Structures are given as C-alpha cells and as structure tokens.
Amino acid sequence: MKRLRLIFMCLSLLAFVSSCNDDEPTANVSINEVQSDLGGDVTGDGGSIIRSYSWNNPQARAEYNMDITAAKGGSFRLVMEDADGNVVSDYTLTRGVGDDSKYGVSTEGTPGDWTITITLTDFVGDGSFSINPGA
C-alpha cells in the first residue's frame, strides 16, 4: 500500500512539473528615449503584445521610421495620437506582405503629450522604430 501511494505521489509530481512549462510565445517592446526622440526595439517568438507610451512632442507633426527587416513572421503596428487623442498616424508592417520598412510624417496634430501605441501580433524576429518631433 505504501509503495502504491509513493508511485501515485511520484506520478502526480511528474504531471504537475510537466504542466508547468514556459513554452508560451512571447513578444517584447523596449524603449530608448534620448532627449526629445523616442525609439526602441521589438522582438518576439510568435507572441502578441500591446504597449502604450507617453511622449512629449513640442511640434504639431512627428517623423517616424519602423522596420521588420529581421522578422520572420507576424505584424508590427505603430499608432500615434496627439495631445487631444486624435490619431495622426497608424501604420502596420506585416512580414511577407508589402514593405518591411516604413518612413513617414504624421498628419498635423496638437503639440504636447502624445500617446504612442505599439502592437505586435504573432511576431517572430526583430524590428525597430524611431519617432522624432517635427517635419
């Protein structure tokens, strides 16, 4: 009976340990802010994530650059909202569909604290972005 109980406990422990793996796909956004410029890197192994950041833009427009040249799959979306909450730029790069990089200028918005939202969907690989005031 003790032996049966020991076998049951060992099997239960094995089932618990094997169910605790960390194989879920991940995605990450890292931010580098240098004075008035905002930039960062995006990485993923098939995961999805949404991150928003506040960025002070003293100008009415912003220049942006984004790329997924080192990505193997998924999409990378960059949305900028001005200080009044109006969307002034919204662009998505999808691996294997269209360009793998984008440079542009936002439409005119209200200067102040802008919201920058990065969305990675099923993203595999690396990418980067930069945002600068004015144009």
N, C-alpha and C positions, 0 to 999 in steps of 0.2 A: 504494500500500500504506500509506504514511504517512497519507494522507487517510482511508482506511478505518479505520485504528487510532484516529485522532483522533475520528472520528464515533462509533466504538464507545465510547471513553472518555467522550465527552460524554453519550451516551445512558445509560451506566452511572451517571454522576454525577447525571443528572436523575432516574433511577429511585430512587437512594439518597435524594436530597433529598426527593422527593415521598413516600417511605415514612416519613419522619421527622416527620410532622405530630403535633401535640399536641392532637388533637380528642377525646380520651377524656373522657367525662363526669367531673365532679369533685363532691366533697362535702366540707364542712369544718365543724368544730366549734371555736369559740373560747370560751375560759373566762375569766370575770371573777370573781375571788374577793375579796369585801370582808368582812374580819373573819371572822365565822362563817357568812356566807351564800355560797352558790355559785350562779353564774348564767352564762349565756352565750348565744351566738347560733349558729344553724345555717344554712348556706347550701348550695346545690347547683345544678348544671345538668344533673341526671339521673344523678349518680353515687351510689355507696353507700360507707358508711364505718362502722366501729365504733370507738369511743373509750371508754376507761375511765379514771376519775379517783378518787383517794383524797380523801375529805372527812371531817374530824373533826366528828362530831356528838356533843355532850355530852348530848343528850337521847335519850329512848327512841323518839321519833317525829320525823317531819320533814314540813313542809308543802312542797308543790311546785306549780308553775304552769308550764304548757307551752302553746305555741301555734304554729300554722302558718297564721295568717290571711293571710300574704303568699305562701303557697306555691301553686304551680300543679299540682303532682303529687308522687306518692311518699308515703312514710311516715316518721314520726319516732317512735322508741321510746325511753322513759326507764325504766331499771330501777335500783332502789336495793337494795343488800344491806347488812345491818347488820354490826357488827364480828365476828359469828360466821359470816358468809357466808350468812345466811338472806335470801331475797328478801322485802322488806317493801313493795315497790311495783313494779308492772310495768304500764305503760300505753302504748298505741300510738295515735297520731293518723294517720289516712290521709286525704289530700286527696280530697274528694268522697264520703267515707263517714263519716257521723256528724258529730260536732262538730269544729270546727277549733281548739278550745282546751280545756284541762282544768285544773281546780284540785282539789287533794285533799290528804289526810293519809295518810301511810303507816300500816301496822299497827305495833304495838309491836315494837321490836327492842332489841338490845343496844347501848348507847352506845359510842362510840369511833370508830375509823376505818372509815367506811362506803365501799363501792365504788359509784360512780355510773357506769352504762354508757349511752352514747348510741349508738343505731343509726339511721342514715339509709339508706333503701333507695329507689333510683331517685328521689332527692329533687330537686325543681325549685322554686327560690324561696328564701324566707327564713322563719325561725322563731326562737323564743327559749324560754328556760326559766330558772327560778329555784328554788332549794331553800333552805329555812330550817329551823333546828333547832326542835324542839318543836311543840306544838299543844295 
